Amino acid sequence: MFMKDMIISFILIILLIICVLVGVAFLTLLER
């Protein structure tokens, strides 16, 4: 159970990082 929760947390962190990177890239493209 603990391992499953750890994996879910890890996936959520990765998704959050991807969203931030996409947002930064989008803003960079808009500023050009």
N, CA, C and O atoms as a Tripos MOL2 file, in Angstrom:
@<TRIPOS>MOLECULE
protein
  128   127    32     0     0
PROTEIN
NO_CHARGES

@<TRIPOS>ATOM
      1 N           0.8400   -1.2050    0.0000 N.3       1 MET1
      2 CA          0.0000    0.0000    0.0000 C.3       1 MET1
      3 C           0.8710    1.2490    0.0000 C.2       1 MET1
      4 O           0.6260    2.1890   -0.7570 O.2       1 MET1
      5 N           1.8950    1.2510    0.8590 N.am      2 PHE2
      6 CA          2.7970    2.4050    0.9320 C.3       2 PHE2
      7 C           3.5070    2.6140   -0.4110 C.2       2 PHE2
      8 O           3.6690    3.7430   -0.8730 O.2       2 PHE2
      9 N           3.9290    1.4920   -1.0310 N.am      3 MET3
     10 CA          4.6280    1.5730   -2.3190 C.3       3 MET3
     11 C           3.7180    2.1820   -3.3780 C.2       3 MET3
     12 O           4.1590    2.9950   -4.1900 O.2       3 MET3
     13 N           2.4320    1.7830   -3.3670 N.am      4 LYS4
     14 CA          1.4700    2.3010   -4.3390 C.3       4 LYS4
     15 C           1.3000    3.8100   -4.1670 C.2       4 LYS4
     16 O           1.2760    4.5500   -5.1510 O.2       4 LYS4
     17 N           1.1820    4.2650   -2.9230 N.am      5 ASP5
     18 CA          1.0340    5.7040   -2.6580 C.3       5 ASP5
     19 C           2.2700    6.4730   -3.1260 C.2       5 ASP5
     20 O           2.1570    7.5800   -3.6550 O.2       5 ASP5
     21 N           3.4530    5.8770   -2.9270 N.am      6 MET6
     22 CA          4.6970    6.5170   -3.3380 C.3       6 MET6
     23 C           4.7430    6.6620   -4.8570 C.2       6 MET6
     24 O           5.1610    7.6990   -5.3730 O.2       6 MET6
     25 N           4.3130    5.6190   -5.5740 N.am      7 ILE7
     26 CA          4.3040    5.6560   -7.0390 C.3       7 ILE7
     27 C           3.3260    6.7190   -7.5380 C.2       7 ILE7
     28 O           3.6380    7.4570   -8.4730 O.2       7 ILE7
     29 N           2.1450    6.8010   -6.9180 N.am      8 ILE8
     30 CA          1.1450    7.8050   -7.3090 C.3       8 ILE8
     31 C           1.6980    9.2110   -7.0790 C.2       8 ILE8
     32 O           1.5310   10.0880   -7.9270 O.2       8 ILE8
     33 N           2.3440    9.4280   -5.9550 N.am      9 SER9
     34 CA          2.9330   10.7390   -5.6530 C.3       9 SER9
     35 C           4.0130   11.0830   -6.6710 C.2       9 SER9
     36 O           4.1040   12.2240   -7.1230 O.2       9 SER9
     37 N           4.8340   10.0970   -7.0330 N.am     10 PHE10
     38 CA          5.9050   10.2960   -8.0050 C.3      10 PHE10
     39 C           5.3310   10.6980   -9.3570 C.2      10 PHE10
     40 O           5.8450   11.6120  -10.0010 O.2      10 PHE10
     41 N           4.2610   10.0160   -9.7960 N.am     11 ILE11
     42 CA          3.6070   10.3310  -11.0720 C.3      11 ILE11
     43 C           3.0260   11.7430  -11.0350 C.2      11 ILE11
     44 O           3.1570   12.4890  -12.0060 O.2      11 ILE11
     45 N           2.3900   12.1140   -9.9320 N.am     12 LEU12
     46 CA          1.8090   13.4610   -9.8100 C.3      12 LEU12
     47 C           2.8890   14.5360   -9.8810 C.2      12 LEU12
     48 O           2.6850   15.5790  -10.5030 O.2      12 LEU12
     49 N           4.0310   14.2910   -9.2520 N.am     13 ILE13
     50 CA          5.1370   15.2570   -9.2930 C.3      13 ILE13
     51 C           5.6450   15.4120  -10.7230 C.2      13 ILE13
     52 O           5.9070   16.5290  -11.1680 O.2      13 ILE13
     53 N           5.7870   14.2960  -11.4510 N.am     14 ILE14
     54 CA          6.2480   14.3470  -12.8420 C.3      14 ILE14
     55 C           5.2580   15.1330  -13.6970 C.2      14 ILE14
     56 O           5.6680   15.9590  -14.5120 O.2      14 ILE14
     57 N           3.9580   14.8850  -13.5190 N.am     15 LEU15
     58 CA          2.9380   15.6180  -14.2760 C.3      15 LEU15
     59 C           3.0020   17.1070  -13.9720 C.2      15 LEU15
     60 O           2.8600   17.9320  -14.8750 O.2      15 LEU15
     61 N           3.2120   17.4520  -12.7180 N.am     16 LEU16
     62 CA          3.3010   18.8600  -12.3150 C.3      16 LEU16
     63 C           4.4970   19.5360  -12.9850 C.2      16 LEU16
     64 O           4.3810   20.6580  -13.4780 O.2      16 LEU16
     65 N           5.6440   18.8550  -13.0020 N.am     17 ILE17
     66 CA          6.8460   19.3970  -13.6440 C.3      17 ILE17
     67 C           6.6070   19.5900  -15.1410 C.2      17 ILE17
     68 O           7.0000   20.6120  -15.7040 O.2      17 ILE17
     69 N           5.9640   18.6120  -15.7910 N.am     18 ILE18
     70 CA          5.6710   18.7200  -17.2220 C.3      18 ILE18
     71 C           4.7650   19.9200  -17.4880 C.2      18 ILE18
     72 O           4.9930   20.6740  -18.4340 O.2      18 ILE18
     73 N           3.7420   20.0980  -16.6590 N.am     19 CYS19
     74 CA          2.8220   21.2360  -16.8220 C.3      19 CYS19
     75 C           3.5680   22.5600  -16.6930 C.2      19 CYS19
     76 O           3.3210   23.4880  -17.4630 O.2      19 CYS19
     77 N           4.4720   22.6530  -15.7330 N.am     20 VAL20
     78 CA          5.2510   23.8840  -15.5410 C.3      20 VAL20
     79 C           6.1400   24.1440  -16.7590 C.2      20 VAL20
     80 O           6.2100   25.2710  -17.2480 O.2      20 VAL20
     81 N           6.8190   23.1030  -17.2470 N.am     21 LEU21
     82 CA          7.6920   23.2640  -18.4130 C.3      21 LEU21
     83 C           6.9030   23.6870  -19.6420 C.2      21 LEU21
     84 O           7.3510   24.5520  -20.3940 O.2      21 LEU21
     85 N           5.7330   23.0900  -19.8580 N.am     22 VAL22
     86 CA          4.8810   23.4550  -20.9940 C.3      22 VAL22
     87 C           4.4250   24.9030  -20.8570 C.2      22 VAL22
     88 O           4.4210   25.6490  -21.8370 O.2      22 VAL22
     89 N           4.0440   25.2990  -19.6580 N.am     23 GLY23
     90 CA          3.6140   26.6780  -19.4150 C.3      23 GLY23
     91 C           4.7210   27.6780  -19.6950 C.2      23 GLY23
     92 O           4.4840   28.7100  -20.3230 O.2      23 GLY23
     93 N           5.9320   27.3790  -19.2310 N.am     24 VAL24
     94 CA          7.0780   28.2650  -19.4700 C.3      24 VAL24
     95 C           7.3830   28.3540  -20.9660 C.2      24 VAL24
     96 O           7.6270   29.4420  -21.4870 O.2      24 VAL24
     97 N           7.3700   27.2230  -21.6490 N.am     25 ALA25
     98 CA          7.6370   27.2050  -23.0900 C.3      25 ALA25
     99 C           6.5760   28.0090  -23.8400 C.2      25 ALA25
    100 O           6.8980   28.7410  -24.7760 O.2      25 ALA25
    101 N           5.3210   27.8760  -23.4350 N.am     26 PHE26
    102 CA          4.2160   28.5950  -24.0670 C.3      26 PHE26
    103 C           4.3870   30.1010  -23.8870 C.2      26 PHE26
    104 O           4.2140   30.8630  -24.8390 O.2      26 PHE26
    105 N           4.7240   30.5340  -22.6770 N.am     27 LEU27
    106 CA          4.9340   31.9640  -22.4130 C.3      27 LEU27
    107 C           6.1220   32.4990  -23.2090 C.2      27 LEU27
    108 O           6.0820   33.6200  -23.7160 O.2      27 LEU27
    109 N           7.1700   31.6970  -23.3160 N.am     28 THR28
    110 CA          8.3520   32.1080  -24.0890 C.3      28 THR28
    111 C           7.9820   32.3110  -25.5540 C.2      28 THR28
    112 O           8.4220   33.2720  -26.1850 O.2      28 THR28
    113 N           7.1670   31.3960  -26.0960 N.am     29 LEU29
    114 CA          6.7330   31.5210  -27.4910 C.3      29 LEU29
    115 C           5.8490   32.7510  -27.6830 C.2      29 LEU29
    116 O           5.9380   33.4200  -28.7120 O.2      29 LEU29
    117 N           4.9990   33.0540  -26.7060 N.am     30 LEU30
    118 CA          4.1070   34.2120  -26.8130 C.3      30 LEU30
    119 C           4.8840   35.5240  -26.8060 C.2      30 LEU30
    120 O           4.4900   36.4840  -27.4680 O.2      30 LEU30
    121 N           5.9850   35.5670  -26.0620 N.am     31 GLU31
    122 CA          6.7510   36.8070  -25.9440 C.3      31 GLU31
    123 C           7.5350   37.1410  -27.2080 C.2      31 GLU31
    124 O           7.9180   38.2930  -27.4120 O.2      31 GLU31
    125 N           7.7780   36.1380  -28.0630 N.am     32 ARG32
    126 CA          8.5560   36.3970  -29.2780 C.3      32 ARG32
    127 C           7.7500   37.1610  -30.3090 C.2      32 ARG32
    128 O           8.2560   37.4600  -31.3900 O.2      32 ARG32
@<TRIPOS>BOND
     1     1     2 1
     2     2     3 1
     3     3     4 2
     4     3     5 am
     5     5     6 1
     6     6     7 1
     7     7     8 2
     8     7     9 am
     9     9    10 1
    10    10    11 1
    11    11    12 2
    12    11    13 am
    13    13    14 1
    14    14    15 1
    15    15    16 2
    16    15    17 am
    17    17    18 1
    18    18    19 1
    19    19    20 2
    20    19    21 am
    21    21    22 1
    22    22    23 1
    23    23    24 2
    24    23    25 am
    25    25    26 1
    26    26    27 1
    27    27    28 2
    28    27    29 am
    29    29    30 1
    30    30    31 1
    31    31    32 2
    32    31    33 am
    33    33    34 1
    34    34    35 1
    35    35    36 2
    36    35    37 am
    37    37    38 1
    38    38    39 1
    39    39    40 2
    40    39    41 am
    41    41    42 1
    42    42    43 1
    43    43    44 2
    44    43    45 am
    45    45    46 1
    46    46    47 1
    47    47    48 2
    48    47    49 am
    49    49    50 1
    50    50    51 1
    51    51    52 2
    52    51    53 am
    53    53    54 1
    54    54    55 1
    55    55    56 2
    56    55    57 am
    57    57    58 1
    58    58    59 1
    59    59    60 2
    60    59    61 am
    61    61    62 1
    62    62    63 1
    63    63    64 2
    64    63    65 am
    65    65    66 1
    66    66    67 1
    67    67    68 2
    68    67    69 am
    69    69    70 1
    70    70    71 1
    71    71    72 2
    72    71    73 am
    73    73    74 1
    74    74    75 1
    75    75    76 2
    76    75    77 am
    77    77    78 1
    78    78    79 1
    79    79    80 2
    80    79    81 am
    81    81    82 1
    82    82    83 1
    83    83    84 2
    84    83    85 am
    85    85    86 1
    86    86    87 1
    87    87    88 2
    88    87    89 am
    89    89    90 1
    90    90    91 1
    91    91    92 2
    92    91    93 am
    93    93    94 1
    94    94    95 1
    95    95    96 2
    96    95    97 am
    97    97    98 1
    98    98    99 1
    99    99   100 2
   100    99   101 am
   101   101   102 1
   102   102   103 1
   103   103   104 2
   104   103   105 am
   105   105   106 1
   106   106   107 1
   107   107   108 2
   108   107   109 am
   109   109   110 1
   110   110   111 1
   111   111   112 2
   112   111   113 am
   113   113   114 1
   114   114   115 1
   115   115   116 2
   116   115   117 am
   117   117   118 1
   118   118   119 1
   119   119   120 2
   120   119   121 am
   121   121   122 1
   122   122   123 1
   123   123   124 2
   124   123   125 am
   125   125   126 1
   126   126   127 1
   127   127   128 2
@<TRIPOS>SUBSTRUCTURE
     1 MET1         2 RESIDUE 1 A MET
     2 PHE2         6 RESIDUE 1 A PHE
     3 MET3        10 RESIDUE 1 A MET
     4 LYS4        14 RESIDUE 1 A LYS
     5 ASP5        18 RESIDUE 1 A ASP
     6 MET6        22 RESIDUE 1 A MET
     7 ILE7        26 RESIDUE 1 A ILE
     8 ILE8        30 RESIDUE 1 A ILE
     9 SER9        34 RESIDUE 1 A SER
    10 PHE10       38 RESIDUE 1 A PHE
    11 ILE11       42 RESIDUE 1 A ILE
    12 LEU12       46 RESIDUE 1 A LEU
    13 ILE13       50 RESIDUE 1 A ILE
    14 ILE14       54 RESIDUE 1 A ILE
    15 LEU15       58 RESIDUE 1 A LEU
    16 LEU16       62 RESIDUE 1 A LEU
    17 ILE17       66 RESIDUE 1 A ILE
    18 ILE18       70 RESIDUE 1 A ILE
    19 CYS19       74 RESIDUE 1 A CYS
    20 VAL20       78 RESIDUE 1 A VAL
    21 LEU21       82 RESIDUE 1 A LEU
    22 VAL22       86 RESIDUE 1 A VAL
    23 GLY23       90 RESIDUE 1 A GLY
    24 VAL24       94 RESIDUE 1 A VAL
    25 ALA25       98 RESIDUE 1 A ALA
    26 PHE26      102 RESIDUE 1 A PHE
    27 LEU27      106 RESIDUE 1 A LEU
    28 THR28      110 RESIDUE 1 A THR
    29 LEU29      114 RESIDUE 1 A LEU
    30 LEU30      118 RESIDUE 1 A LEU
    31 GLU31      122 RESIDUE 1 A GLU
    32 ARG32      126 RESIDUE 1 A ARG
